[in-house]
Structures are given as structure tokens and as C-alpha cells.
């Protein structure tokens, strides 16, 4: 089996490129390469997430889980310049690209690191992610459980998942395991889920009341 974007050190030959992330409030040109997630375009799920989530908290510690070459983390850092943003990934090539992209954009409030480099006591006021569904259900559930339990009591995670890759079953799994979850957006077969800390109450969303 060849390299996947969740390979730690891709052996796929490098072929650098760029993609443009254009949103109403920002325009970033991002360096990409083979062996990372969606190197030829901004993934549609990522774009839908960034177009539909509410603004991130203006301060505090924010997390992009599975950051790739950094479109989500760089957007968070741009929108919340007084916050500290962490981008986490296993793919070393992706982390290097993300760091380069943050430097190019002049963002000094974002750090791209391996998971074990983050202080285990650190808690996050927001988590945004286009999670790595293709690592398999068990690994995905373990990954999400680890990081969702590191939300602050008032923190919220926003996850974008394709309906065809199990967004509805993931929604049920999250609810069953104690994380209040609501669907806050649905577009082009993608679902954006808002997840709050265990023990909090799930507020109704517009989609819940339709």
C-alpha cells in the first residue's frame, strides 16, 4: 500500500505546488506537496467548515486537529490574532509546509507540532478539524476521544465530515459517548458538527428544529 496523508514520513517523491484559499475575510496562498492531504486544491470539506463556523474565540488556546499544510490553523490564527493556535499532525512533510505557510502569511501566533509536543495539561477553547476519516473507525474514535476531552468546559469543537464517509454514524457515536453534538451546517453532502464537553447540555440548532 502506498503513502497516505497520515503517513509520518511520506516516501512519495516531492512535487511542490500551491493552492489559494479565498474566503470573504482572507486570501492565503499555501504551499503544498505530494504526500499530504488534498495537495491540489483546498478540500471541499475544509472550505465548507471555514465558510460556516462561527468566529473562533478571540483569545485562548485553539486547536486544528489533523492540520495538513495548515489552511484551517492559518485561518484560525488570522481571525483570532490574540489567540494561540496549535496545528497537530503526524505527517512531518505537512507540518513543515504548514510552518512555511504561517511564516509566509506573517502569522506568529500559530505553532505546528506533533501531538506529543503539546503540554498534556493544556486545554483548548476551540477545536476545528477536517478529521482523518480514512485512518479507520477505531483509530478515529480514539483520536477524537483524546482531544475532545481536552476542550475547556466552555469550549466547542467543529468537525466537518462527509455524509458518505459516515458523518451521521459519527454524530451518533459522539452522542452515545457523552459529547453533546449538533449539526450546524449541511452542504454538498458534508455535515458540520458542533461538539461540546462531556456533561454540558446540547443546545438546539436551526437544523434540529426543522
C-alpha positions, 0 to 999 in steps of 0.5 A: 500500500502506498503513502497516505496523508497520515503517513509520518514520513511520506516516501512519495517523491516531492512535487511542490505546488500551491493552492489559494484559499479565498474566503470573504475575510482572507486570501492565503496562498499555501504551499503544498506537496505530494504526500499530504492531504488534498495537495491540489486544491483546498478540500471541499470539506475544509472550505465548507467548515471555514465558510460556516463556523462561527468566529473562533474565540478571540483569545485562548488556546485553539486547536486544528486537529489533523492540520495538513499544510495548515489552511484551517490553523492559518485561518484560525490564527488570522481571525483570532490574532490574540489567540494561540493556535496549535496545528497537530499532525503526524505527517512531518512533510505537512507540518513543515509546509504548514510552518512555511505557510504561517511564516509566509502569511506573517502569522506568529501566533500559530505553532505546528507540532506533533501531538506529543509536543503539546503540554498534556495539561493544556486545554483548548477553547476551540477545536476545528478539524477536517478529521482523518476519516480514512485512518479507520473507525477505531483509530478515529474514535480514539483520536477524537476521544483524546482531544475532545476531552481536552476542550475547556468546559466552555469550549466547542469543537467543529468537525466537518465530515462527509455524509458518505464517509459516515458523518451521521454514524459519527454524530451518533457515536459522539452522542452515545459517548457523552459529547453533546453534538449538533449539526450546524451546517449541511452542504454538498453532502458534508455535515458540520458538527458542533461538539461540546464537553462531556456533561454540558447540555446540547443546545438546539440548532436551526437544523434540529428544529426543522 
